[in-house]
Amino acid sequence: MRYIRCTKRKLYNTSLVNATFKSTYPINNSDKPRNEVAVVVVGGGLAGLSAANHLIKNGFKRTIILEATDRCGGRIISKQFGDAYCELGAKWVPINAKENTVYNMVQNMRGLPKKLLQNKDKMYVNTSGEKVDKPLPELIDILYKRLCSHIQFDEKYKAGAMDDLNNVHTYLQAEKSKLVNSVFKGEDRKTANEIFNSLIKEFGSLLGCSLEYVNIEHITKLQNGVHGSNHIYIPTGLDNILTILTKNLGKQQLKIGKPVGEINWFIPSKSGENCVACLDGDVFHADHIICTVPLGVLKIFSENMFRPALPQSKINSIKKLGFGSPVKIYFEYDANTESWLKSSLRPLWSSYGVGAEITWTKQVVEISKMPKSNRVVEIVIGGEWYDKIEKLPDIELLTEITKLIRILLKNQSIPYPSSVLRSNWSSLACYLGGRPYFSTGSTVNDVLTLAEPLGPMQSLLFAGDATIVDGFGTVDGAHRSGIREAQRIIDHYNSQFIV
């Protein structure tokens, strides 16, 4: 995909869009008919599209979306690669039949293929190419999921048994050690420890960060977004869901390639009206502005792109919440991989290597075939070093991972892939990361603070997957947060008009 990138230098250079704004609407806009209410949605990701779609369906025809890149969809990017559709961003949809969920929307899309995400047949292999018998990994998987359950955590918290285990990594490692030492003996104990470490790194792969940075609340508050619910995937690409959200949007309502430099959200009537100014000089006036830009962008630019400045409490919450960069890597091969890759490979790394040579390949969690594909393989990266791995040249990536596969399978004839597809979220100036998480310095209250609307008549609103607790960091959360903010505007006018 080609992106129109908004660099840090340009975003700071708001003089490009400095202008005098004349007031054409009264500051008290609650008596305006909804078809005259101007709403500007900043960001054309899932939250922005959902907000605009909900507003337009409810009569707010003067709603427009300003999207900085040359495509809508945000962190949903489906790419046809070889004989598969690969997801560079969001990957699946949680099964949740409640109103206004993505699952509910997908189920109503006739003719769209949907598949339940099945548990893969996993084969754990150590770096000597020795396989682990299935009963042991299956038992450890059960024990690990219990560790991640909020029930066990709540029991320990109430009993005051958490001590200073203030992050997910420390908590899981401490509990893992107790379990491994009490349940397993001899060689099984060593193998069990390595399998647990693999599962912990897989958790980190979902967030794109080391679990040392993640608050323990991420387990207790976000169970359904991590390990708790079943999911479906769309074999022909998750971006199919965007069609239902864009069908009511005309070219004048969805404007791509329009990076925003300044958001004026509360201007007294003598000076002018609320407006959003783009880097190309275009200015869009608004009664309401819904900001859906990613948390990574807010972290860098929130103190400079809003006029007046955001309240310090909101800026503090933006700074405290974490924003990781999950790495997505896919290999395409010229020939069918079935002859050598019959099940998912899970490399086990011996703990004796700690303190010795540490390489980025030790962050490889899983190597597996894409569902229904004969030639495309997915590599899951977990643990740490996301920025480093994202910036590695393709040749080093495919060389080192091929070397690893050959060691695990004891087969030096495993071919090199013919092409590589990978994500680069942390490098994209219009995203600067891929998924929010509760950092050790943040709490649920920071999410609630970020979501609070500002200004008279709710002139500035915030949506996105970092602004909602139930569904935090998921496609479901992004979708429902957009509808939530659109409904705030609708409710604001419902007391005045019945349409």
N, C-alpha and C positions, 0 to 999 in steps of 0.2 A: 504494500500500500504506500502511496505517496502522501505525505502530510505537508500542509502549509504550516510551518513552525513559527510560533510566536516567541522570539528570543527574550531573555531577561532584559537586555538592553532596550528593546523596543517597548516592552510593557512598562518599563519605568519612564520612558520618554513620552509622557502624556501631553507634552506640548504639541504633538502632532494633531491632537484632537481638541485643543483649547478653543472654545468658542463662546459666544454670548447667546444664552438661551432665553427666548421670550416666552412668557406664560400665555398659553391659549386655553388652559382649563383651570377652573377654580380648584383650590387645594382640597376642599371638601367635595369629593367625587362620588359620595354614596348615593346621590340623586340622579346619577347618569344611567341611562338604559344600558344594559350589558353589551349590546351590539356596538356601543360607542366607547366602551372601556378599552384602553390600550394596555396590553400586557406584553412585556418583553421577557422572554426566557433566554437566559445566558447559558448556552451549552446544549448540544443536540445529542446527548447520550440517552440512556434509557429513562432516567429521571426527567430530563427536559422534554423528551418526546411524549412521555406519559402525562406530564402536566399540560402540555399544549393540546394534546388530543382530548383530554378531559374537559378543558376549557372550551374548546371549539364545539364539542358535542353539546355543551350546555349554553351555547349562544354567544360566547365571547369571540366573535369573528375577527376582532382586531388583535389577535394574538400572533406574535412572530417568534421564531427561534433564531438566535445568532450562534452559529457553530464555527469555531476557529479553524478546524481542519477542512479537508475537501470531501468529507464523508460524514454521515450521521451514524449513530450507534455507539459512540464513545468506546468503552472498554469491552464491547461485544464485537469481535472481529472473527468471522468465519472465512477460512481460505481453502479453496479446493487445491489439494496437493496430492499428486499421484492419483491413486484410486480411492482417496478418502477426503472428507471435509474435516479440517483441523481447526481447533479453537485457539487463537492466540491470546484471548482474554477469558471472559466468563465461559464456563464449560458446560454446565448442566443446570437444571431447574429443580428445586426442591418440590416434592409432592405435598401440596397444601391446597385443599379444595375450598378454602375460605374465599370470600368475595375480594376482588381486586388483587389476586395473586397472579404471578406469571403463569403458574400451572393452570389456573382457571382459564386464562386467556388462550393458552396453547391448546387446551382440550376443546375449545370452541372453534379452532382453526381446522376446518374440514380438509381432508386430503393430506394433511401434514403428518409424515411418519414420526412416531414417537416410540422410544425404546426405554424400558426400565434398565437402569444402570446395574449391571450384574457384578457380583464379586468375581474378580479375576482368579484364574488358577495360578497361584503364586508359587514360584520355586526359589527358595532361599539357597544361595550358594556362597561359600567362602572363597577367599582369593586364592585358594589352592584348587578350586574347581570341585570341591566336595559338596554334595547336596545334603540338605537337612530333611529328615523324614517329616511328613505332613502333620502328624499328631502334635508335635511340639509347637510349631507356628500357630496352629489352630487354637491351642490352649492359651498361648501368650496373647493372641489377638483378643480373646475374651477378657483376659485380665487387664489388658491395656484399655479397652473400651470402658471397663469399670473405673479405671483410674480417671478417665476423662468425663465420667458422669458427675453431674452436679450433686447427686445424692451423697456420694461418698465425701465430696469436698465439704458439703454443708455439715455433715456429721462431725468432721474434724474441726471445722471452724467454730461450731457451737461449743465443742469440748476444749477449745483453746489449744489445739494440738498442731497448729500450723507453724508455730515458732516464727522465724523470719523468712519463710518460703514465699517471697512476694512476687515471684515470676513463674511462668509456666514451666520453663526449663528446670529450674531448681526443684520445683514441686514434683514434676514427673520423675526426675532423676532420683530424688530421695525416696519416693514411693516405690520406684522400680527396684532399687537396691534392697529394700525390705522384702519385697515379694520374691525376687530372685533368690535371695539368701535363705528364705524360709521354705520355699517350695522345691527348689532344684538343687542338685548335687553334682559334683564332678564335672565332666565335660558338658553335660546339659546346662549347668549353671552358666558356663562361659558362652555357650550358644544362645541361651535365653537372653542374656545381657545384650548380645549383639542384635538380636531380633527386636528387642525393646527399643534400642537406639535407632534402628531403621524406622520403626513406627513413629517415634518422636520426631525424627527428621522429616517424615512425610507430613506431619502436622505443620511444620515450618514451611514446607513447600506450598501449602495452601495460602499462606499469608505472605510469603516472599520475604521472610526475615528470620533471624535467630530468635528462638523462643525465650532467650534471656531478656529480650526487650518487651515481652508480652505479659500484661497484667493477668493475674490469676482469674480476674473477673471475666476474662474472655471465655473461660470454660463455663463458669456458672451462669452467665447471662446469655451466651450465644450458643447454647448446645445444638440447636437445630441447624445452625450455620456451619458447624464443624464436623461432628460425627453422628448427630442424632437422627437425621431423617433420611428417608429414601429419596432417590433422585431419578429423573429421566433425562435423556439426551436426545437431541434432534440429529439423526444421521446425515441430513442434508444441510446442516449448519444452523446454529442457534440464531443467526441473524435473520432467519425467516420470521421471527416474532416482530421484527421492525416493520414489516409490511402492514400489519394491522394498525400500527401506531402512526404511520405516515400517510395512510390512504386519504385522510381528510385534510392533509396539508398541501397547499399549492406552492408554486415557486416563490410567491411573494410572502409566504408565511414561513418557509424553511429556507434560510439564507446560509449557505455554506461558504467557507473561506472568509469569515468575518470575525477575526480575533478582536476581543474587546480590550481596550486600554483603560477605560475609566467608567465607573458606575456612580452616577449622581442620584442618590436615593432619597434625599430630603433637602429640597431647595425651597426656601420661603417664597411665597407668591410674588413678592416684589422682584426677585432675582430670576425666576424662571420655574420650569417644571422638572420633574424627575426625568432622567434620560440615561441612555447607555451610549457611550462614544467608542467607535471602532478605530483601529489603528490606521485604516485607510481614509479617515476623515468623516465617514458617515456617522450621523447622529440619529438615534431612535428615541423618540419621546414616549413616556409611559406613565400610566397611573399606578401600575404595579410592576415590579421587577422580580423575577424568580431566578436566583443564582444557583446553578447546578454544576459549577466547575469542580473538578476533582480536588480532593483534600490536598494532594501534593502541590497543586498550583496555588491554592489558598495559603499554604504554608510559606511560600516564597513571596507572594504578591498581595496578601490581604491587607498589609499596612500601607499600601501605595495605590491600589486601584479603586478604593471606595472613597466617595466624597458625600458627606463628611466621613471621617475615619470610623471604623467599626468600634463598638464599645470594647474596652480592654478585656472584659470578661470573655467575650467571644474570641478575640485574638488569642488569649491565653489557652482557650479550649482547642483552637485550631493547632496551636503549637504543641500541645500535650498529646493529642491523639497521634497514633502511629500510622504510617502509610508505607506498606511494603511493595516489593516488585517481584511477584512470582515469575519464574523463568519457564517459558514454554519452548521445547525443542522437539522437532520432528525430523526423522530421516526417511528419505525415499530411496528404495533399491530398485535396480533394473530387473531383478528376477524375484520370484516368489520367495518369501522368507520362511515359509512353512517347514522347509527341510532342516533348518537349524534353530528356529525360534518357535518352539511348540507351546510354551507357557511364559508367563511373566517372570522375568529375572529380577531377583532382589539380592544385590551384593551385600555380604556381611563383612564388616571391617573390624578386625581384632582390636580390642582396647589397648593392647600393648603398644600400639602405634602412637598413642597420645604422648605428646612431648617430643616425639621423633619427627620424621618427615611428614608434613601435612600437605596434601595436594587437593586441588579442587575436585578431582574425580572421586574423592571420598564423600562428596556431597551427592553423588548419584544414588537415588533411592530405588528406582525401578526402570526397567527397560521392557517394553511390551508392544505387541502389535495393536494397531488401531482396530476397533470392532469392524468386522465385515471387510477388512482390508487385507490384501495379499502382499503389499509392497511397502506400506508405511509403518514406521515404528516410532513410538513416543518415548521420550526420556524424561523422567521426573527428577527434578533437582530439589534437594531440601537442605536444611541445616543453616549454612552461612554462605558468605561470599557471593551473594546474588549480583551485586554490581560488577564484580570482577568477571564472573562467568558470562554475564550479558555482553561484556565488551571483548571477549575472546574472539580472535579471528576464526572463521568457519573451519579452516584447515586444521587448526589445533583441536577444535571441538570434535570433529569427526575422527581425527587420528587417535586421540586419547580414549574416546569412548569405544571405538572399534577395538583398540588394544585391550580394553577392559572386557568387552564381550568375548573376545578370543580366549582370555584367561578363564573367565567364568565357565565357558563351554568346553574348554580344553580342545579348541579347534582353531588352528592358525589359518584356515582357509576361509573364514568368515569374510565376506566381501566388504569393501568400503561403500558407503552410500553414494548414490549418484547426485543427490542434492539435499540441501538443508533448509528447513523453515524454522524460524525462531522469533521470539518476541524481543522487544527492546523498550519496555515501558518506562524505565527510569531515565532513559535518554531522550524521550519525547517531551519537548518543552510544553506541550499542551496537556500533559498528563503527570509527568514527574513521579511515576509510580503506578501501581496497579490495584492495590487493595488496602482498605483501612484495617487497623487493629487497635485494641486497647493497649497502649504502652503502659509501662510500669508507673508512669507519672499521671495517668489519666483514669477516669472513672466513667460510669454511665452518665453522670451529670454533665460531663463535657459534651457528650452527644446531644443531650437535651438543650444545652446552652447554644450549641452550633445551630440547632434547628429553630431557635426562637426568631419570629419575624420582628422587623424593626420599622420604626417610623410611624407617622400618623396614617391611619387608614391602611396599615400593613403595606407600606410602600415597597419594602424589601423583604423577600422571603427566601428561604434556603431549602434545597432538596438535594438528594443524592444518597448513596449507600452509606455515607458516614454521618448522616443526620437522623437515623432511625435505629432504635434499639432492637425491635423485633424484625430481624432480617438484616442487621448490620453487616455490611460488606458483601451482600449477595444481590443477585439480579432481582429477587423478590423485594428486597428492601428498597432498592433504587426505584423500581416501578411504583411501589406504594407510597414512597415519599413524594414523588411527583404528583400523584393523585391527591395526596394529603394537602399539599400547598395550593393546588388548583382549587380544591374544595374550600379552603380558607377564603379565597377570593369570591367564590360563588356564594358562600354563606354571608359574606359581607354585603352583598347586593340583594340577597333574597328577602331581607326585611323591607326593602323599598319597592321591589318589582316582582311580579309573578309573570313568568314567560310561558 
